[in-house]
Structures are given as structure tokens and as C-alpha cells.
Amino acid sequence: MFSKGVKYMLLSTFFFALMNLCVKLVSHIPAVEVIFFRSAISLVMSYAVLRSKGVKALSSNYGLLFARGASGVIALMLFFTTLQKIPLATAATLQYLAPIFTTILGIFIVKEQVKPWQWLFFAVSFGGILVIQGVDISADPFYIWLGVLSAVFSGVAYGLVRRLNAREHPLVIVLSFPLVGFPVTLVLSLFNWVQPQGWDWAMLLLVGVLTQLGQYYMTMSYQAEEISKVANLNYLGIIYALSFGFIFFGETFTLWSYLGMALVLVGVVLNVAYKNRLAKQQVNQIQKRASI
């Protein structure tokens, strides 16, 4: 059976995959404006739930929460821009660098150790993504580097989530994003506002709701498990993306795509199994010491 942290991350990647689909469907609306609507919806939903649970929205950890919110806003602004400016496959591939940066930065932010075998598992999963999607050399290099930079800031944001760990309620951490993102994107959107039409409103609403769900379960996952154990599960998003492409756009898979999907799953399963084995060994050692 999967642990709670793994289950939370599986839900998170599914909701984020749906969100990416919605963002792509409103490519005619500036990325900053999409994030403005996303922030407004998240702000209302997070505050409403916090108030109903009697949890204070303000915290003494305002420095870390602000840093988490700011890094998340920058990461999402860069990612939505690449998502709208270059092919979906290329943008998604670049974003999957985030778990690698999360693990690397986790060494410094939360002082977690990463075993040599885990680096191999990450390489296998990311290699699978490259096999599936490849690298679109026709895309503008400027936006490719923006995508890489987005992954770096995502790594910072996820590391700070882990740093906050048990200090904060998950929704307080989630709330840090719209508290920073709402005023910033509101001002920026005023300079290039595009009026949503028809189904645009539904897509923008879904972007906010789906991102809120994805963010919440991601935060729960990072609070329940070590970064190195669950970060790799983000790679499963490519499986969702391929499935949505087939269902909604009639895209078919090549043999290389199936090979890549297999590599992604192998890397994920091996990493989770390896971390579970290490956790069991630690529990057994503690039990042996207690029995002495």
C-alpha cells in the first residue's frame, strides 16, 4: 500500500495536469492575467476554509511564507508563459526538471540526504520524459530558458514548503501564494488586459479550482514525506498529459512513447520502493534498540 504522502502526490499531479490543459485552452489570454484569476480564486477558497476551521491566516513565520509565495508566483508566471508560447510537450518537459531541483535544493533548505541510488532513479524517470517528448529545437531558446528558470523557482518553493513542515496548517502555506500573487498580477494585468469571452470564464475558474486542489495535496504530500521520496512522482504527470492528448485531441502514441512511459514508471516505482525499504530498516533498528 502507498503511504499518505504518495497518495497525496498522485492526486496533486492529476489536478495539475487538468490545470495545464485548461491553461492551454486560454492561450489567447496573457499568462499574468490567468494567474490573477487563479490567485483570486485561491485567496477566497483558502481563507474561507481557514476561517471555517478556526485557523489563523497570519503567522509568525511570515518571512518563510512570503518567500514561498514569491518563489511560487515567479515560477508560475514563467511556466504559464512558456506553456502559452511554446508547444505543450516542450513546456511540460522543462517543468519536469522541478523535482530534480527540488531534491538538490532540499539538501540545503531542509538538510535532507539523498542516496546515490535515488539520483539514478531520477535520471531514469527524466530520461523517460526525454524519450517521450524529446527536445523541440524549433522552440524559441529564450522561452526554453524561461522554462528551466521556472523549474528552479519551483524547486525553491517546494523546498520551503518542506521547511515549514509541521509549523503551519497546509492551507496557510497554500494561502501564501495568492497573498503575494493577487496584488502583483492585478497591477501587471492592468497594462495588458484581455477581456475573457464565453467559455474563457469557465476555463479560468477551473484553473483556479484545480490549482487549489493540486497545491493543497502537494503541500500535504511534502509535509507527510521527505522531498526525495515524493518529488519523483511529479513525473507521472506526463502519463496524464499523454492520456488527455489522446482523449481530447486524438493524439496517438509511438513505440518510443510507450518506452518512455515505462521508464518514467520504473523510476517512480523504484524510488518509492527504495525509500520504503529504508524507512522499514530505520523502524526495525529503532525497535531493536528499544528491546535491548
ABEGO torsion letter per residue (X at the ends): XBBAAAAAAAAAAAAAAAAAAAAAAAAABBAAAAAAAAAAAAAAAAAAAAAAAGBBABBAAAAAAAAAAAAAAAAAAAAAAAAAABBAAAAAAAAAAAAAAAAAAAAAAAGBBBBAAAAAAAAAAAAAAAAAAEBBAABBAAAAAAAAAAAAAAAAAAAAAAAAEAABBAAAAAAAAAAAAAAAAAAAAAABBBBBBEAAAAAAAAAAAAAAAAAAAAAAAAAABBAAAAAAAAAAAAAAAAAAAAAAAGBBBBAAAAAAAAAAAAAAAAAAAAAAAAAAAAAAAAAAAAAX
